[in-house]
Amino acid sequence: MSLSDPIADMLTRVRNAARVGKETVNVRASNICAGIAEVLKIEGYILGYDRIDDGNQGILRIELKYDANGESVIDEVKRVSKPGRRIYSGSEELPRVLAGLGISIISTSKGIMSDNNCRQQKVGGEILCTVS
């Protein structure tokens, strides 16, 4: 089975696992999914992730993060740029998610970064998703 949008698949699996309270979720490994997981880890939305070799493409095992009350740290994940419609933005026009309480994940020429890092380094790119 080929996936036309592995990023949307990853985000949907993370969203669904967070809603039902799972500790970990497995997604198909790719460099872009690993980059998104790294940004989520740096920004504090997940505990961490591991790349597991299964002989094929590989698997990313993502450890989800919950607060003291057992509520998921990830409230909402939205895919912005899709295969049918790519959304690009310069560093000055990057959207602020929930007035700065959330993040946008951007694919830039310097790699995958959060919107705050893009503003600091003055680089724009494709807006992959928003997380709040």
C-alpha positions as CSV (number, residue, x, y, z in Angstrom):
1,M,0.0,0.0,0.0
2,S,1.5,3.3,-1.0
3,L,0.8,6.4,1.0
4,S,0.2,9.6,-0.9
5,D,0.7,11.8,2.2
6,P,2.9,10.3,4.9
7,I,2.9,13.5,6.9
8,A,-0.9,13.5,7.2
9,D,-0.8,9.9,8.2
10,M,1.7,10.6,10.9
11,L,-0.3,13.5,12.3
12,T,-3.5,11.6,12.3
13,R,-2.0,8.7,14.1
14,V,-0.5,11.0,16.8
15,R,-3.8,12.9,17.1
16,N,-5.8,9.7,17.5
17,A,-3.4,8.1,20.0
18,A,-3.3,11.3,22.1
19,R,-7.1,11.3,22.2
20,V,-7.4,7.8,23.6
21,G,-4.5,8.1,26.0
22,K,-1.9,5.8,24.5
23,E,1.7,6.1,25.7
24,T,3.3,5.4,22.3
25,V,2.3,5.4,18.7
26,N,4.1,3.8,15.7
27,V,4.4,5.6,12.4
28,R,6.2,4.8,9.2
29,A,9.7,6.3,9.2
30,S,10.8,8.9,6.8
31,N,13.3,11.8,7.0
32,I,10.5,14.4,7.0
33,C,8.5,12.5,9.7
34,A,11.6,12.2,11.8
35,G,12.2,16.0,11.4
36,I,8.6,16.7,12.6
37,A,9.1,14.4,15.6
38,E,12.3,16.2,16.4
39,V,10.6,19.6,16.4
40,L,7.8,18.2,18.6
41,K,10.4,16.9,21.0
42,I,12.3,20.1,21.2
43,E,9.2,22.2,21.7
44,G,8.0,19.8,24.5
45,Y,4.9,18.2,22.8
46,I,6.3,14.7,23.0
47,L,8.7,12.9,25.3
48,G,10.8,11.4,22.5
49,Y,11.0,9.1,19.6
50,D,13.0,6.1,18.4
51,R,13.7,4.8,15.0
52,I,13.2,1.1,14.8
53,D,14.6,-0.9,11.8
54,D,12.1,-3.5,10.6
55,G,14.0,-4.5,7.5
56,N,11.9,-2.3,5.2
57,Q,11.3,1.4,5.6
58,G,11.5,1.5,9.4
59,I,9.2,2.6,12.1
60,L,9.2,5.7,14.3
61,R,8.0,5.0,17.8
62,I,6.8,8.3,19.3
63,E,6.3,8.6,23.1
64,L,3.4,11.0,23.8
65,K,3.4,13.4,26.7
66,Y,0.6,14.0,29.2
67,D,0.2,16.6,32.0
68,A,-0.3,15.8,35.7
69,N,-4.1,15.4,35.2
70,G,-3.6,12.8,32.4
71,E,-4.6,15.2,29.6
72,S,-2.6,15.2,26.4
73,V,-0.1,18.0,25.9
74,I,-1.1,18.0,22.2
75,D,-4.6,19.5,21.9
76,E,-4.9,20.0,18.2
77,V,-2.8,19.0,15.1
78,K,-3.7,20.4,11.7
79,R,-2.1,19.7,8.3
80,V,-1.7,23.1,6.5
81,S,0.1,22.4,3.3
82,K,-1.3,19.4,1.4
83,P,-0.1,17.5,-1.7
84,G,-2.8,19.2,-3.8
85,R,-2.2,22.7,-2.4
86,R,1.2,23.7,-1.1
87,I,1.3,26.7,1.3
88,Y,4.5,28.7,1.5
89,S,5.4,31.7,3.6
90,G,8.3,34.1,4.2
91,S,9.7,34.5,7.7
92,E,7.8,37.8,8.2
93,E,4.4,36.3,7.3
94,L,4.5,33.1,9.3
95,P,1.2,32.6,11.1
96,R,1.1,32.7,14.9
97,V,-0.8,29.7,16.3
98,L,-3.1,30.7,19.2
99,A,-1.3,34.0,19.6
100,G,2.0,32.2,20.2
101,L,0.8,29.4,22.5
102,G,1.1,26.9,19.6
103,I,3.7,26.3,16.9
104,S,3.8,25.9,13.2
105,I,6.2,23.4,11.7
106,I,8.0,24.6,8.6
107,S,10.1,22.8,6.0
108,T,12.9,25.2,5.1
109,S,16.1,25.0,3.1
110,K,17.9,24.6,6.5
111,G,15.7,21.6,7.5
112,I,12.5,21.3,9.4
113,M,12.0,24.0,12.1
114,S,9.4,25.6,14.3
115,D,8.1,29.0,13.4
116,N,10.0,30.6,16.2
117,N,13.3,29.3,14.9
118,C,12.4,30.4,11.4
119,R,11.7,33.9,12.6
120,Q,15.1,34.0,14.4
121,Q,17.0,32.7,11.4
122,K,14.9,34.7,9.0
123,V,14.1,31.8,6.7
124,G,10.7,30.9,5.2
125,G,9.4,27.8,3.6
126,E,6.4,25.4,3.4
127,I,4.1,25.4,6.3
128,L,3.6,21.7,7.1
129,C,1.3,21.7,10.1
130,T,0.2,23.6,13.2
131,V,0.3,22.1,16.7
132,S,-1.4,23.6,19.8
